[in-house]
Amino acid sequence: MAERRAKVTTEVGIQARPATVFVATAGESRTDVQIAKPGGELHDAKSILAVLTLDVRSGDEIVLTGDDEAVLDRLVDLVSGDFDTGGADIGDIDEA
């Protein structure tokens, strides 16, 4: 089983909309993908409730495990970047 560690750099961490993108990406794997905080309990990365329950915030480190290394790499890119929002800050709310 492969493992990746990543520091979450997005302003809002893995909350609400970013969690939806994260879970959808994890769901692309045909095998189990798990997420945890270092030293913490593993959670199903394909479950929105499991991911939100971790309460991952900006600056937190996460550990990803699974057999699908391509998906793990994409998840690392997501949490280390802008969650594929084209550079937009996903924490911005359109108040129009």
PELIN-V246545 format. One record per backbone hydrogen bond with DSSP energy under -0.5 kcal/mol. NH is the residue of the N-H (numbers start at 0). CO is the residue of the C=O. Records with the same first field share a line. If there is no record, write none. Layout:
NH: CO / CO
This chain:
1: 65
3: 63
5: 61
7: 5 / 59
8: 6 / 78
9: 78
12: 9
13: 55
14: 12
17: 14
18: 14
19: 15
20: 16
21: 17
22: 18
23: 19
24: 20
25: 21
26: 22
27: 24
28: 25
33: 64
34: 42
35: 62
37: 60
39: 36
42: 34
44: 32 / 42
46: 43
47: 45
50: 46
51: 47
52: 48
53: 49 / 50
54: 51
58: 7
59: 56
61: 5
62: 35
63: 3
64: 33
65: 1
66: 31
68: 66
71: 67
72: 68
73: 69
74: 70
75: 71
76: 72
77: 73
78: 74
79: 75
80: 76 / 77
82: 77
84: 81
87: 84
89: 87
91: 88
94: 92
